[in-house]
Amino acid sequence: MQDDNSPNDPFSWGYLIAAVGTLLALPLMHVILGWFVFYL
């Protein structure tokens, strides 16, 4: 059994970046769409 919890694990970093990106993109998407619709 391999037990290597290295800080540069591509899978853990990929999931972390994806989670943060999603959490940031969801509210920002609504704000951008809101401004876009407001200025049409």
MODELLER restraints for C-alpha pairs under 7 A, 6 or more apart:
rsr = mdl.restraints
at = mdl.atoms
